[in-house]
Amino acid sequence: MSWTRGVLAVLAVCVLLLTGSAGCGSSGTGEPGTRDSPTPVGRLLDDTDEEGRRYREVDGERAPEVGIEVQPESDDSWDVRVTVRDFAFSPAGAEAKAVAGRGVAHLFLDGDLLTRLRGPRYRIAADLLPRGTHQVTVRLYADDGTVWAVDGEPVESTADVTASGTGPTEATEPAGNPQPGSASGPEGASGPGKGPGAVPEPAVVTVPGRITETVVIGSRVLPGGAGDR
């Protein structure tokens, strides 16, 4: 009997050990960090773009590159061509997470966001580029909205675009035909007292007891005799 009780006790201890071991293995409270986790891409910086999106710093050797070319079209619109290296445009509906070498491009016109690109071509309407010089910038973003950056600077490229325009501006507006009786004077003046820079029409100043005359000095009118001083 004593031998039987000893065997049963040993068996009970083994069952407890096995049960405890199984319980520990199935409780899910093991050492932290045993699960596989995605490796973060780059390093987030405190710097942000105009919309508050943080820069994501990556190694220059593995960083994407971008270039831009803008050409005029026959209908006065502008053809934008974006070239990339070590970068692929993500399709619409891509998961919002940073994946190395992937994302979208943002197109800026004079510092304002114009559109988001998922491809290398875009056309800017003629009315968006009035006469003058403008800057068209393309910048690369990860799918989570962060800005790809190298050495603290965003991965972007800028092209200067000069639009000549078709209609006359205020400075080039052709002068109208002179009115009858008016003469064309210096600096585009159309007559006394008319047009910018014109000499004002002399005013008559009457001095009691003296001959009435006028002396014009620049744009000032002085009583007679003042020009002899």
Buried (B, 14 or more C-beta within 10 A) or exposed (E): EEEEEEEEEEEEEEEEEEEEEEEEEEEEEEEEEEEEEEEEBBEBBEBEBEEEBBBBBBEEEEBBBBEBEBEBEEEBBBEBBBEBEEBEBBEEEBEEEBBBBBBBBBBBBBEEBBEEBEEBEBEBEBEEBEBEEBEBBBBBBBBBBBBBBBEEEBBBBEBEBEBEEEEEEEEEEEEEEEEEEEEEBEEEBBBBEBBEEBBEEEEEBEEEEEEEBBBBEEEEBEBBEBEEE
